[in-house]
Amino acid sequence: MTTDRYTYRVTWSAEDQEYLGTCIEFPSLSWLDEDEDEAFRGIRKLVREVVADMQANDETIPPPLSEKRYSGKFQIRTTPEIHRKLAIEAAEAHVSINRWINSKLAG
Protein backbone atom coordinates (compact mmCIF):
# COMPACT_ATOMS: atom_id res chain seq x y z
CA MET A 1 0.00 0.00 0.00
CA THR A 2 1.24 3.46 -0.87
CA THR A 3 1.27 6.01 1.94
CA ASP A 4 1.75 9.12 -0.20
CA ARG A 5 -2.00 9.76 -0.39
CA TYR A 6 -2.40 10.38 3.31
CA THR A 7 -3.03 13.87 4.66
CA TYR A 8 0.21 15.26 6.02
CA ARG A 9 0.72 18.62 7.68
CA VAL A 10 3.74 20.42 9.08
CA THR A 11 3.22 23.26 11.55
CA TRP A 12 5.42 25.17 13.94
CA SER A 13 5.22 24.00 17.56
CA ALA A 14 5.85 26.96 19.85
CA GLU A 15 5.89 24.58 22.81
CA ASP A 16 8.65 22.42 21.32
CA GLN A 17 10.34 25.18 19.30
CA GLU A 18 10.47 22.80 16.33
CA TYR A 19 8.38 21.88 13.32
CA LEU A 20 5.73 19.25 13.99
CA GLY A 21 4.82 16.77 11.26
CA THR A 22 1.47 15.01 11.60
CA CYS A 23 -0.79 12.73 9.58
CA ILE A 24 -4.54 13.16 10.01
CA GLU A 25 -5.28 9.48 9.36
CA PHE A 26 -2.84 8.51 12.15
CA PRO A 27 -3.57 11.03 14.95
CA SER A 28 -1.29 9.33 17.46
CA LEU A 29 1.81 9.80 15.27
CA SER A 30 3.98 12.89 15.02
CA TRP A 31 7.53 13.90 14.13
CA LEU A 32 9.49 16.86 15.49
CA ASP A 33 12.45 18.41 13.72
CA GLU A 34 14.27 21.74 13.60
CA ASP A 35 13.95 21.68 9.82
CA GLU A 36 10.50 21.94 8.20
CA ASP A 37 11.36 19.63 5.31
CA GLU A 38 12.86 17.05 7.68
CA ALA A 39 9.69 17.11 9.80
CA PHE A 40 7.72 16.31 6.63
CA ARG A 41 10.09 13.53 5.62
CA GLY A 42 10.11 12.18 9.17
CA ILE A 43 6.34 11.85 9.53
CA ARG A 44 6.06 10.25 6.09
CA LYS A 45 8.76 7.71 6.99
CA LEU A 46 7.10 6.97 10.32
CA VAL A 47 3.72 6.39 8.63
CA ARG A 48 5.35 4.04 6.09
CA GLU A 49 6.88 2.04 8.95
CA VAL A 50 3.62 1.87 10.89
CA VAL A 51 1.64 0.81 7.80
CA ALA A 52 4.21 -1.90 7.03
CA ASP A 53 3.93 -3.15 10.62
CA MET A 54 0.13 -3.12 10.43
CA GLN A 55 0.23 -5.07 7.16
CA ALA A 56 2.59 -7.65 8.68
CA ASN A 57 0.15 -8.11 11.56
CA ASP A 58 -2.97 -8.22 9.36
CA GLU A 59 -4.36 -5.09 11.01
CA THR A 60 -6.88 -2.81 9.33
CA ILE A 61 -5.12 0.14 7.75
CA PRO A 62 -7.05 3.40 7.66
CA PRO A 63 -7.89 4.60 4.15
CA PRO A 64 -6.57 7.97 3.03
CA LEU A 65 -9.14 10.76 3.42
CA SER A 66 -8.35 11.73 -0.18
CA GLU A 67 -9.81 8.42 -1.38
CA LYS A 68 -13.01 8.48 0.67
CA ARG A 69 -16.24 9.39 -1.07
CA TYR A 70 -18.30 12.21 0.39
CA SER A 71 -21.99 12.72 -0.31
CA GLY A 72 -21.90 16.48 0.03
CA LYS A 73 -24.54 16.29 2.73
CA PHE A 74 -24.28 16.60 6.49
CA GLN A 75 -26.68 17.62 9.19
CA ILE A 76 -26.01 20.11 11.92
CA ARG A 77 -28.01 21.05 14.97
CA THR A 78 -28.08 24.61 16.17
CA THR A 79 -30.14 26.84 18.41
CA PRO A 80 -33.44 28.31 17.18
CA GLU A 81 -31.89 31.78 17.50
CA ILE A 82 -29.00 30.97 15.16
CA HIS A 83 -31.37 29.22 12.74
CA ARG A 84 -33.56 32.35 12.65
CA LYS A 85 -30.54 34.62 12.19
CA LEU A 86 -29.26 32.53 9.26
CA ALA A 87 -32.71 32.38 7.66
CA ILE A 88 -32.99 36.18 7.84
CA GLU A 89 -29.50 36.67 6.39
CA ALA A 90 -30.31 34.25 3.55
CA ALA A 91 -33.59 36.01 2.80
CA GLU A 92 -31.85 39.38 2.76
CA ALA A 93 -29.30 37.99 0.29
CA HIS A 94 -32.13 36.48 -1.83
CA VAL A 95 -30.69 32.96 -1.64
CA SER A 96 -31.72 29.73 0.05
CA ILE A 97 -30.54 29.10 3.59
CA ASN A 98 -28.56 26.13 2.25
CA ARG A 99 -26.75 28.33 -0.27
CA TRP A 100 -26.15 31.00 2.39
CA ILE A 101 -24.61 28.53 4.86
CA ASN A 102 -22.55 26.93 2.08
CA SER A 103 -21.07 30.32 1.17
CA LYS A 104 -20.29 31.02 4.83
CA LEU A 105 -18.57 27.63 5.19
CA ALA A 106 -16.55 28.23 2.02
CA GLY A 107 -15.46 31.47 3.67
PyMOL commands that set and color helices and strands:
alter all, ss='L'
color gray80, all
select helices_A, chain A and resi 36-56+65-67+80-92+97-106
alter helices_A, ss='H'
color red, helices_A
select strands_A, chain A and resi 8-13+18-23+30-33
alter strands_A, ss='S'
color yellow, strands_A
deselect
rebuild
show_as cartoon
